[in-house]
Amino acid sequence: MVTISAPFACAAIACAVALVVSWRQDPRRLRNGVFAVLALARPQWGFAWEEVSQKGLDIVVLNWPEGGKSRTWNRFVHEQARPQADMLVFCDADIQFVTERTIENLLDFMSGHPDVAASSSVPIKDIDHFPQKLNLVEHLISASGGKLFNTRHAICGQLYAARPAAIRDVRMPVGLPVEDGFIRHMIITDLMSRPVDESVIDQAPDVQHVYESERKIFNLIRHQIRLVIGGAINKVVFDHLSTVNAMSGREGVRQDLLASLSNPDWLPAILRQRLPDPDYGWVPRPFLMQRLVRFAESPNRGLRARAILGIGFTFDLVVYVCAQFKMWRGTGVGYW
């Protein structure tokens, strides 16, 4: 049964076509498969449902008028994803696959590593992947971006797969600016019930995708402010949930997250209660110092590396101060 609603995003059509092509090449890989293509776009009205019978593959295109990535994630995982699904794949509509087998390779990696609960594709900037002439600003963005942390045990929200058992009890509070960091922490701590175990998230180096990089400084600053604010908010939420776990255990954390779905003030109330922190204010200092720490640990400390460090740290300082200011004004929640 193929269920399709129209109109819907062209990206959704492309995903559906890619899945059908893969199925025709090797039907065994997608046997009894169920895929939901989520188009996170503006609400569209007046669509109608059409059903066409076809054996072997179900494609369901969902178009929900209520926006927000947290709401969409919760609704897909807990209302639409079928209980018998072996794997759930989450994919943004504005990325490009490096090969036509990207999703297949991602699922193959998960199948070959049964102890891995989730795995992400490796993100690559388009200005680094495609041969092109870059202006000075784009060169600086490409050179100074770097990797401030190891992505192997991270969740990249642009494209990742997760086993349903690892996320069935997770509810994402509405208003989180950076949802992939929240999901990662819930997985590696099993809802705060155990010490951090990063080994349950791993990454296949041959699974990659390309995303559109920011090309203007002000746009890049705004993007990084969102990430820093999201990280700061996540830390506050983790501290809160850790307290809940100490009092009521894992079930208490699960119930607290479930209650957040019906309480729009859940996240703002936690932030009001715990911020500002007497030690760092609204944004922890590691968000400012991580580039310096990375440089101190690197064997490459030549003149070019020092110049890049200076530019990068200046950028980090601007982002950090702006994030502190926005959090102080109370504009952090829902910043995405």
C-alpha positions in Angstrom: 0.0 0.0 0.0 1.5 3.4 -1.0 -0.2 6.3 0.7 0.6 9.8 -0.7 -0.8 13.2 0.1 -0.4 16.2 -2.2 0.9 18.9 -2.3 4.1 18.0 -0.5 7.8 19.0 -0.6 9.8 18.0 -3.7 12.4 16.6 -1.3 9.9 14.1 -0.1 9.3 13.0 -3.7 13.0 12.6 -4.2 13.3 10.5 -1.0 10.4 8.3 -2.1 11.8 7.8 -5.5 15.2 6.9 -4.1 13.6 4.3 -1.8 11.6 2.7 -4.6 14.7 2.5 -6.8 16.7 0.9 -4.0 13.8 -1.6 -3.5 13.7 -2.5 -7.2 17.5 -3.1 -7.1 17.3 -5.4 -4.1 13.8 -6.0 -2.7 15.2 -8.1 0.2 16.7 -5.0 1.8 13.4 -3.2 2.2 11.1 -6.2 2.7 8.3 -5.3 5.1 9.9 -1.8 5.3 7.9 1.2 6.4 9.2 4.7 5.7 7.8 8.1 6.8 9.0 11.1 4.9 8.5 14.2 7.0 8.4 17.6 5.2 9.2 20.3 7.8 7.8 23.2 5.9 5.0 25.8 6.1 1.5 24.4 6.7 -0.3 23.6 3.4 -4.0 23.3 3.2 -6.5 21.6 0.9 -4.6 18.4 0.3 -6.4 15.1 -0.3 -5.4 11.5 0.4 -5.0 9.1 -2.4 -4.3 5.3 -2.1 -2.5 3.2 -4.6 -1.9 -0.5 -4.1 1.6 -1.9 -4.5 3.3 -4.9 -2.9 6.4 -4.8 -0.8 6.8 -1.2 0.3 4.8 1.4 2.3 5.5 5.0 1.7 3.6 7.5 3.9 4.0 11.2 3.3 2.9 13.2 6.3 2.1 16.9 6.2 1.2 18.2 9.6 0.0 21.9 10.0 1.5 22.1 13.5 5.2 23.0 13.1 8.3 22.6 15.2 11.0 19.9 15.0 10.4 18.7 18.6 6.6 18.2 18.0 7.3 16.5 14.6 9.8 14.1 16.2 7.5 13.2 19.1 4.6 12.7 16.8 6.5 10.5 14.3 8.2 8.3 17.0 5.2 7.8 19.2 2.2 8.0 16.9 3.3 7.1 13.4 6.3 4.7 13.5 5.1 1.1 13.6 5.9 -1.0 16.6 7.4 -3.7 14.5 10.0 -1.4 12.8 13.6 -2.5 13.3 15.1 0.9 12.6 14.0 4.5 12.4 15.8 6.9 10.0 15.6 10.6 10.4 16.6 12.8 7.5 16.4 16.5 6.7 15.1 17.5 3.3 17.8 20.0 2.4 20.9 17.7 2.4 22.5 15.8 -0.5 23.7 12.2 -0.3 27.3 11.6 -1.3 26.2 8.3 -2.9 22.8 6.7 -3.8 23.5 4.0 -1.2 23.9 6.4 1.8 20.8 5.3 3.7 21.5 1.6 2.7 25.0 1.9 4.0 23.8 3.5 7.2 21.4 0.7 7.9 24.0 -1.9 6.9 26.3 -0.4 9.5 23.6 -0.6 12.2 22.8 -4.2 11.2 26.5 -5.2 11.5 26.8 -3.5 14.9 24.0 -4.8 17.1 25.3 -3.1 20.2 25.1 0.4 18.6 21.8 2.1 19.4 22.2 5.0 16.9 24.4 6.1 14.1 24.8 9.4 12.2 26.0 10.2 8.7 29.2 12.3 8.5 28.3 15.9 7.7 30.4 17.7 5.0 30.1 21.4 4.0 29.3 22.0 0.4 32.1 24.5 0.1 34.5 21.7 1.2 33.0 18.9 -0.9 32.3 20.5 -4.3 35.2 22.1 -6.3 34.4 25.8 -6.5 36.0 29.2 -6.3 35.7 30.7 -2.8 35.8 34.3 -1.7 37.8 35.4 1.3 34.9 35.1 3.7 34.1 31.6 2.5 37.8 30.6 2.8 37.7 31.8 6.4 34.5 29.9 7.1 36.0 26.7 5.6 39.3 27.1 7.4 38.1 28.2 10.8 35.2 25.8 11.2 37.1 22.7 11.8 35.9 20.0 14.2 35.8 21.1 17.7 34.7 17.7 18.9 34.8 14.1 17.6 31.6 13.5 15.7 32.0 9.7 15.9 29.8 9.5 19.1 27.5 12.4 18.2 24.1 12.6 16.8 23.8 14.7 13.6 20.2 15.6 13.3 20.5 16.0 9.5 20.7 12.3 9.0 20.8 9.5 11.5 19.3 6.1 12.3 18.2 4.8 15.7 16.8 1.6 17.1 13.3 2.1 18.4 14.1 0.5 21.7 16.6 3.2 22.4 14.2 6.1 21.9 10.7 4.8 22.6 10.7 6.3 26.1 12.2 9.7 24.9 9.9 12.7 24.6 11.5 15.9 23.3 10.4 19.0 25.2 9.0 21.6 22.9 11.2 24.7 22.5 14.6 23.0 22.4 16.8 24.8 19.9 19.2 21.8 19.4 17.3 18.6 19.5 20.1 16.2 18.4 22.2 16.9 21.5 19.2 16.1 23.7 18.5 12.8 21.9 22.2 11.9 22.1 22.3 12.4 25.9 19.1 10.4 26.5 20.5 7.5 24.5 24.0 7.4 26.1 22.6 7.7 29.6 19.4 5.6 29.0 17.2 8.5 30.3 19.7 9.6 32.9 19.6 6.2 34.6 23.3 5.2 34.1 26.7 6.8 33.6 27.5 8.1 30.2 28.3 5.3 27.7 29.3 6.9 24.3 30.0 3.5 22.8 26.2 3.0 22.1 26.5 5.6 19.4 29.0 5.1 16.6 29.6 6.3 13.1 30.5 4.6 9.8 33.2 6.8 8.0 31.8 5.8 4.6 28.3 7.2 5.4 28.4 10.9 4.4 26.1 13.7 3.3 26.6 17.2 2.1 24.9 20.2 3.7 24.7 23.8 2.6 27.2 25.9 4.5 26.6 29.5 5.6 28.5 31.8 3.4 28.0 35.1 5.2 29.5 36.0 8.5 26.4 37.4 10.1 24.4 34.3 9.0 27.1 32.1 10.4 27.1 34.0 13.7 23.3 33.6 14.1 23.6 29.9 13.3 26.3 29.4 15.9 24.4 31.5 18.5 21.5 29.0 18.1 23.8 26.1 18.7 25.4 27.6 21.8 22.0 28.6 23.2 20.8 25.0 22.5 23.8 23.5 24.2 23.3 25.8 27.3 19.6 24.9 27.5 20.3 21.2 27.1 22.8 21.4 30.1 20.1 22.9 32.3 17.6 20.2 31.2 20.1 17.5 31.9 20.8 18.9 35.4 17.1 18.9 36.1 16.5 15.4 34.8 19.5 14.2 36.8 17.8 15.5 39.9 14.6 13.8 38.9 16.4 10.5 38.4 18.1 10.8 41.8 14.6 11.2 43.4 12.4 9.0 41.3 14.6 6.9 39.0 14.3 6.3 35.3 10.5 6.0 35.4 10.4 9.4 37.1 12.4 10.9 34.2 10.1 9.2 31.6 7.0 10.6 33.3 8.5 14.1 33.6 9.3 14.1 29.9 5.8 12.8 29.1 4.3 15.7 31.2 6.4 18.2 29.3 4.3 17.5 26.2 1.1 18.9 27.8 2.8 21.8 29.7 4.1 24.6 27.5 5.8 26.2 30.5 7.8 23.1 31.4 11.0 24.3 29.8 10.7 28.0 30.6 10.0 27.1 34.2 13.2 25.0 34.5 15.2 27.8 33.0 13.8 30.4 35.3 14.5 28.1 38.3 18.1 27.3 37.4 19.4 30.4 35.6 21.4 32.4 35.9 24.0 30.1 37.4 26.2 31.9 40.0 29.4 30.5 38.3 28.9 31.2 34.6 25.6 33.1 34.2 23.5 31.7 31.3 26.1 30.0 29.0 28.8 27.7 30.4 32.4 28.7 29.8 33.4 25.5 27.8 31.4 26.9 24.9 33.9 29.7 24.7 37.0 27.8 25.6 36.7 24.6 23.6 38.7 25.9 20.6 41.6 26.9 22.9 41.5 23.5 24.5 41.5 21.8 21.1 44.5 23.9 20.0 46.4 23.1 23.2 45.9 19.3 22.6 46.9 19.6 18.9 50.5 19.0 17.7 50.0 21.5 15.0 50.8 24.9 16.5 52.4 26.6 13.5 51.9 30.2 12.4 49.0 29.4 10.1 47.3 27.4 12.9 47.8 30.3 15.4 46.3 32.7 12.9 43.2 30.5 12.4 43.0 30.1 16.2 42.9 33.9 16.6 40.2 34.3 14.0 38.2 31.4 15.4 38.4 32.5 19.0 37.3 36.0 18.1 34.3 34.5 16.4 33.6 32.3 19.4 33.8 35.3 21.7 31.3 37.2 19.7 28.9 34.2 19.6 29.4 33.6 23.3 28.6 37.2 24.3 25.6 37.3 22.0 24.3 34.0 23.4 24.7 35.3 27.0 22.7 38.4 26.1 19.9 36.6 24.4 19.6 34.1 27.3 19.6 37.0 29.7 16.7 38.6 27.7 14.8 35.3 27.9 14.8 34.7 24.1 16.6 31.3 24.2 13.6 28.9 24.2 12.2 28.4 20.7 15.2 30.1 19.1 15.2 27.6 16.2 
